C-alpha cells in the first residue's frame, strides 16, 4: 500500500511539473525523449555517425560500433572484434547494403549486415590509418586522410594519393567525403572543394574565394538531388554546379564562427545542420535558424555538441550529441522541450519521456516505465 500511495504521489507531482513546464512553451512542439547513452549497460561515448537501414540503427561511436534493432543491441569493440583503439569518425552505406567504417587511427572496416560480420578492409593499414571519412562509388573508394585524399580502385587494386590543389599548395582539414555521379568524389577542404572524377582520373579544385566567398573555410559537404550543399564558418551554400551558388547565413551572427560539421536533408526536404548546436534551414526566410529549446534555461547546453544527424523510418530525426547521447526530434518541429532529470520531482534516474496525447506522457526510468495522465 505504501508503494502504491507513493507512486500516486509521485505521479501527481509529475503531472503538476509537466503542466508547469508546458505552460512556458511559446512554440508548438512535442516533448523529446531524454538522450540515451547506454545500451545493455555499455556506454557508446560520443556518436559521430548514424545510419538507419532495414529497421536497424547503426551507430559509429567513440567506444565502438553498435547495431541496434528494437530493444536489442550488439556492441562491437576492440575487445570483441577487429576494431582497434581509435575513433569512429564516419560511416557510409554501399550499394550492397554493407557499411564502411572509418576509425581514425586504426583504418577502414566493413560491416556486412547479412551475416553481421565485421572485418578489416583489404587496403593496407599504412594507407588507411588516418582515414576520417569515406565515400563508395563501386568499384572506387574515396577516402579523406585529413591532409590527403586516397582514391582506391577495388577491382584493380590501384591507389591514387591527392595531397595538393592547384593554387594554395598542400591540402588541409578534409573532414568529409561524398560522391555525385555527374562530377565524381567531392571533398570539403579548408580553402574550397576538391573534386575527383575516378574514371577519367581528373581532379578539380573550386576555391572558396571564387565560389563560396562568404565562408571563412569549407568544413562540410552534402549531396542532394544532384546539387551540393557546402557548409563552413559563415553559413551554407546550395550549388547546382552551373549557376552562382545560393548563400544562406546564420540568423544569429554569433553562430557564424562555428564549423559546420554535418548537413543532412530529411525525406521531407528539410535541411538540418550540425554546427556545435543543431540548426535547420528556414526556406521562407532563407536563413539558418537555431532549434529552439524549452525550459529549463540551461537546457541548450544539453544538446551540444552535435556529432551526427539521421532519420528514422517513422520520419523522426535522430541526433547524436556529445552531452546526451541519442535524441529524437519530430521532423516538422522548430523546437524541443528537454526535461532535465534533476528537475523531476522525486526521481533522479529518468532516461526518456515521450508524449502520447495532449494530456499524457510515458516516462522511462532506469528500472521501469510509467504513464503520466
C-alpha positions as CSV (number, residue, x, y, z in Angstrom):
1,X,0.0,0.0,0.0
2,X,2.8,2.4,0.9
3,X,4.5,1.8,-2.5
4,X,1.2,2.4,-4.3
5,X,0.4,5.6,-2.5
6,X,4.0,6.8,-3.0
7,X,3.7,6.1,-6.7
8,X,0.4,8.1,-6.9
9,X,2.0,11.0,-5.1
10,X,5.0,11.0,-7.4
11,X,2.7,10.7,-10.4
12,X,0.6,13.7,-9.1
13,X,3.8,15.8,-8.6
14,X,4.9,14.7,-12.1
15,X,1.7,15.9,-13.7
16,X,1.9,19.3,-11.9
17,X,5.5,19.7,-13.0
18,X,4.7,18.8,-16.6
19,X,1.8,21.2,-16.7
20,X,4.1,24.0,-15.4
21,X,6.8,23.0,-17.9
22,X,4.3,23.1,-20.8
23,X,2.9,26.5,-19.8
24,X,6.3,28.0,-20.6
25,X,6.2,26.8,-24.2
26,X,6.0,29.6,-26.7
27,X,6.0,27.4,-29.7
28,X,4.1,24.2,-30.6
29,X,6.5,21.3,-30.1
30,X,6.3,17.8,-28.9
31,X,8.5,16.9,-25.9
32,X,11.5,14.9,-27.0
33,X,12.8,11.9,-25.0
34,X,15.9,12.4,-23.0
35,X,19.0,11.2,-24.7
36,X,20.2,7.6,-24.4
37,X,23.9,7.0,-23.8
38,X,24.0,3.3,-22.7
39,X,22.9,0.2,-24.5
40,X,22.8,-3.1,-22.5
41,X,24.9,-1.4,-19.9
42,X,27.6,-0.3,-22.3
43,X,28.4,3.4,-22.9
44,X,28.6,4.4,-26.5
45,X,30.6,7.6,-25.9
46,X,30.4,10.4,-28.4
47,X,28.4,9.4,-31.5
48,X,29.8,10.7,-34.8
49,X,27.9,8.7,-37.4
50,X,24.4,7.3,-37.7
51,X,22.9,5.1,-40.4
52,X,19.2,3.9,-40.3
53,X,18.7,1.0,-42.7
54,X,16.4,-2.0,-42.9
55,X,14.9,-1.4,-39.4
56,X,18.4,-1.3,-37.9
57,X,20.1,1.7,-36.4
58,X,23.9,1.7,-36.7
59,X,26.0,4.0,-34.6
60,X,29.6,4.9,-35.1
61,X,30.8,6.0,-31.7
62,X,33.7,6.8,-29.6
63,X,33.8,3.4,-27.9
64,X,32.9,1.2,-30.9
65,X,30.2,0.2,-33.4
66,X,26.6,-0.5,-32.4
67,X,23.9,-2.4,-34.2
68,X,20.5,-1.6,-32.7
69,X,17.2,-3.3,-33.6
70,X,14.2,-2.8,-31.3
71,X,15.4,-3.1,-27.7
72,X,18.4,-5.3,-28.7
73,X,21.9,-4.0,-29.2
74,X,25.1,-5.6,-30.3
75,X,28.3,-3.6,-29.4
76,X,31.5,-4.2,-31.4
77,X,34.5,-3.0,-29.5
78,X,38.3,-3.6,-29.7
79,X,37.8,-6.3,-27.1
80,X,35.4,-8.5,-29.1
81,X,36.1,-7.5,-32.8
82,X,38.7,-6.4,-35.3
83,X,38.2,-2.8,-34.3
84,X,41.3,-1.2,-32.6
85,X,41.8,1.7,-30.3
86,X,40.6,4.6,-32.4
87,X,37.7,6.9,-33.0
88,X,34.9,6.1,-35.4
89,X,34.5,9.3,-37.4
90,X,32.4,8.3,-40.4
91,X,30.3,5.5,-41.9
92,X,28.7,5.1,-45.3
93,X,26.4,2.5,-47.0
94,X,27.4,0.9,-50.3
95,X,25.0,-0.5,-53.0
96,X,25.1,-4.0,-51.4
97,X,23.9,-2.7,-48.0
98,X,27.4,-3.1,-46.5
99,X,28.6,-0.4,-44.1
100,X,32.1,1.1,-44.5
101,X,33.5,2.4,-41.2
102,X,36.3,4.9,-40.8
103,X,38.1,4.5,-37.5
104,X,40.6,7.3,-37.2
105,X,43.9,5.9,-36.0
106,X,43.0,2.3,-36.9
107,X,41.9,2.2,-40.5
108,X,38.9,1.2,-42.6
109,X,36.5,-1.6,-41.7
110,X,33.4,-3.3,-43.4
111,X,30.3,-4.5,-41.6
112,X,28.1,-6.9,-43.5
113,X,24.5,-6.9,-42.1
114,X,23.6,-10.2,-43.9
115,X,25.9,-12.3,-41.7
116,X,26.6,-9.5,-39.1
117,X,30.4,-9.8,-39.7
118,X,32.9,-7.0,-39.1
119,X,36.2,-7.2,-41.0
120,X,39.1,-5.1,-41.9
121,X,39.2,-3.6,-45.4
122,X,41.6,-5.1,-47.9
123,X,43.6,-1.8,-48.0
124,X,46.9,-1.8,-46.2
125,X,46.7,-0.2,-42.8
126,X,49.6,2.2,-43.6
127,X,47.3,3.8,-46.2
128,X,44.1,4.0,-44.2
129,X,45.3,4.6,-40.7
130,X,44.4,8.3,-40.9
131,X,41.0,7.8,-42.6
132,X,38.4,10.2,-41.4
133,X,35.6,9.9,-44.0
134,X,34.8,7.5,-46.8
135,X,32.5,7.5,-49.9
136,X,31.8,4.5,-52.1
137,X,31.1,4.5,-55.8
138,X,31.9,1.0,-56.9
139,X,34.5,0.0,-57.9
140,X,36.0,3.1,-56.3
141,X,36.6,4.3,-52.7
142,X,37.2,8.0,-51.9
143,X,38.8,8.4,-48.5
144,X,39.7,11.5,-46.6
145,X,43.0,11.3,-44.7
146,X,42.6,14.8,-43.3
147,X,45.6,16.2,-45.2
148,X,45.4,13.9,-48.2
149,X,42.8,12.1,-50.3
150,X,43.0,8.4,-51.2
151,X,41.2,7.1,-54.3
152,X,41.2,3.3,-54.5
153,X,40.1,1.0,-57.3
154,X,38.8,-2.2,-55.6
155,X,38.9,-4.1,-58.9
156,X,42.4,-3.4,-59.9
157,X,43.9,-2.6,-56.5
158,X,45.4,0.7,-57.8
159,X,45.5,3.6,-55.4
160,X,46.0,7.3,-56.1
161,X,47.0,9.9,-53.5
162,X,46.0,13.5,-53.9
163,X,47.8,15.9,-51.5
164,X,47.9,19.2,-53.4
165,X,45.5,21.7,-55.0
166,X,46.2,23.8,-58.0
167,X,46.6,27.1,-56.1
168,X,47.3,27.1,-52.4
169,X,49.6,24.1,-52.1
170,X,49.0,21.2,-49.7
171,X,45.5,20.1,-48.7
172,X,44.4,20.5,-45.1
173,X,41.3,19.9,-42.9
174,X,39.5,17.4,-45.1
175,X,36.7,16.2,-42.9
176,X,34.2,14.8,-45.4
177,X,33.7,12.6,-48.5
178,X,30.7,12.4,-50.8
179,X,30.0,11.2,-54.3
180,X,28.0,12.9,-57.0
181,X,27.6,10.9,-60.3
182,X,27.8,14.0,-62.5
183,X,31.3,15.0,-61.2
184,X,32.7,12.3,-59.0
185,X,34.0,12.3,-55.5
186,X,33.6,15.6,-53.6
187,X,35.8,16.5,-50.5
188,X,35.4,19.7,-48.4
189,X,38.8,21.3,-47.8
190,X,39.7,24.3,-45.7
191,X,40.1,26.5,-48.8
192,X,37.4,25.1,-51.1
193,X,36.2,21.9,-52.7
194,X,38.3,19.1,-54.2
195,X,36.5,17.1,-56.9
196,X,38.0,13.9,-58.4
197,X,36.4,12.0,-61.3
198,X,37.8,8.5,-60.9
199,X,37.1,7.1,-64.3
200,X,38.8,10.0,-66.1
201,X,41.3,10.4,-63.3
202,X,40.8,14.1,-63.3
203,X,41.0,16.4,-60.2
204,X,39.4,19.8,-60.0
205,X,39.5,22.5,-57.3
206,X,36.8,25.0,-56.5
207,X,38.3,27.8,-54.4
208,X,36.4,29.4,-51.6
209,X,37.2,32.9,-52.8
210,X,35.5,32.4,-56.2
211,X,32.6,30.0,-55.4
212,X,31.9,30.4,-51.6
213,X,33.1,33.9,-50.7
214,X,31.0,34.3,-47.6
215,X,32.7,31.3,-45.9
216,X,35.9,31.6,-43.9
217,X,36.6,27.9,-44.5
218,X,34.8,24.9,-46.0
219,X,34.2,22.1,-43.4
220,X,31.3,20.0,-44.7
221,X,29.6,19.0,-48.0
222,X,26.4,17.0,-48.7
223,X,24.8,15.8,-51.9
224,X,21.1,16.1,-52.5
225,X,19.1,15.9,-55.8
226,X,22.1,16.5,-57.9
227,X,23.2,19.6,-56.0
228,X,25.8,20.3,-53.4
229,X,25.3,21.8,-50.0
230,X,28.6,23.3,-48.9
231,X,29.0,24.5,-45.3
232,X,31.6,26.1,-43.2
233,X,32.3,29.0,-40.9
234,X,29.8,31.6,-42.1
235,X,26.9,29.5,-43.3
236,X,25.8,27.2,-46.1
237,X,25.8,27.4,-49.9
238,X,23.5,25.4,-52.2
239,X,25.1,24.9,-55.6
240,X,23.8,23.3,-58.8
241,X,27.3,23.3,-60.4
242,X,26.1,25.6,-63.1
243,X,24.7,28.8,-61.7
244,X,26.1,31.0,-58.9
245,X,25.8,29.3,-55.5
246,X,23.0,30.5,-53.2
247,X,24.1,31.6,-49.8
248,X,22.3,31.0,-46.5
249,X,23.7,32.9,-43.5
250,X,23.1,32.1,-39.8
251,X,20.2,34.0,-38.3
252,X,22.4,34.8,-35.2
253,X,25.7,36.2,-36.4
254,X,27.3,34.8,-33.2
255,X,26.9,31.3,-34.6
256,X,28.7,32.1,-37.8
257,X,32.1,31.2,-36.3
258,X,31.1,27.6,-35.7
259,X,32.3,24.9,-38.0
260,X,29.5,23.2,-39.9
261,X,30.2,19.5,-39.1
262,X,27.3,17.9,-41.0
263,X,24.5,18.8,-43.4
264,X,21.5,16.4,-43.5
265,X,18.4,16.5,-45.7
266,X,15.4,14.7,-44.4
267,X,12.9,12.8,-46.6
268,X,10.6,15.8,-46.2
269,X,13.2,18.1,-47.7
270,X,14.1,20.0,-44.5
271,X,17.9,20.7,-44.3
272,X,19.4,20.1,-40.8
273,X,22.8,21.5,-39.9
274,X,25.1,20.4,-37.1
275,X,27.4,23.3,-36.2
276,X,28.2,22.8,-32.5
277,X,24.4,23.2,-31.9
278,X,21.5,22.0,-34.0
279,X,20.0,24.2,-36.8
280,X,17.6,24.0,-39.7
281,X,17.3,25.9,-42.9
282,X,14.3,28.2,-42.8
283,X,13.4,28.1,-46.5
284,X,10.9,31.0,-46.3
285,X,13.4,33.4,-44.7
286,X,16.5,31.9,-46.4
287,X,18.4,31.8,-43.1
288,X,19.8,29.1,-40.8
289,X,17.8,29.1,-37.6
290,X,18.7,27.5,-34.3
291,X,16.5,24.8,-32.9
292,X,14.6,26.4,-30.1
293,X,14.9,25.0,-26.6
294,X,12.4,24.8,-23.8
295,X,12.8,25.2,-20.1
296,X,15.0,25.0,-18.1
297,X,17.1,27.8,-19.4
298,X,20.3,25.7,-19.3
299,X,18.8,23.0,-21.5
300,X,20.5,24.5,-24.6
301,X,23.8,23.1,-23.3
302,X,22.4,19.6,-23.0
303,X,22.2,19.1,-26.8
304,X,25.7,20.3,-27.7
305,X,27.9,19.2,-29.4
306,X,26.1,17.5,-32.3
307,X,28.1,14.8,-33.9
308,X,25.6,13.1,-36.3
309,X,22.1,13.5,-37.8
310,X,20.0,10.9,-39.5
311,X,16.4,9.9,-40.0
312,X,14.3,7.1,-38.6
313,X,11.8,5.1,-40.6
314,X,8.9,6.9,-38.9
315,X,10.3,10.3,-40.2
316,X,11.7,11.4,-36.8
317,X,15.1,13.0,-36.9
318,X,17.7,11.3,-34.7
319,X,20.7,13.2,-33.4
320,X,23.9,12.1,-31.7
321,X,25.0,14.6,-29.1
322,X,28.2,14.6,-27.0
323,X,26.1,15.7,-24.0
324,X,23.1,13.4,-24.0
325,X,23.8,10.7,-26.5
326,X,20.8,10.0,-28.8
327,X,17.9,12.3,-29.1
328,X,14.8,12.1,-31.4
329,X,13.0,15.1,-32.8
330,X,9.8,15.4,-34.7
331,X,10.8,16.4,-38.2
332,X,8.4,19.3,-38.5
333,X,9.2,20.9,-35.2
334,X,11.3,24.0,-34.9
335,X,12.0,23.4,-31.2
336,X,12.2,20.8,-28.5
337,X,11.4,20.6,-24.8
338,X,14.1,18.9,-22.9
339,X,13.2,17.5,-19.4
340,X,16.2,17.6,-17.3
341,X,16.3,14.6,-14.9
342,X,17.3,16.6,-11.8
343,X,14.2,18.8,-12.2
344,X,11.8,15.9,-12.0
345,X,10.2,15.6,-8.5
346,X,11.5,12.6,-6.5
347,X,13.2,10.9,-9.5
348,X,16.9,11.2,-10.4
349,X,17.1,8.4,-13.0
350,X,14.7,9.5,-15.8
351,X,16.1,8.2,-19.1
352,X,13.4,9.3,-21.5
353,X,10.0,11.0,-21.9
354,X,7.6,10.7,-24.8
355,X,4.2,12.4,-25.2
356,X,1.2,10.1,-26.0
357,X,-1.6,12.6,-26.2
358,X,-2.0,16.2,-25.3
359,X,-2.6,15.3,-21.7
360,X,-0.4,12.2,-21.1
361,X,3.1,11.0,-21.4
362,X,5.2,7.9,-21.0
363,X,8.3,8.3,-18.7
364,X,11.1,5.8,-18.7
365,X,13.3,5.3,-15.6
366,X,16.3,3.1,-15.2
367,X,14.2,0.3,-13.6
368,X,10.7,0.7,-15.2
369,X,8.3,2.8,-17.2
370,X,5.2,4.6,-16.1
371,X,2.4,6.7,-17.6
372,X,1.6,10.2,-16.5
373,X,-2.1,11.3,-17.1
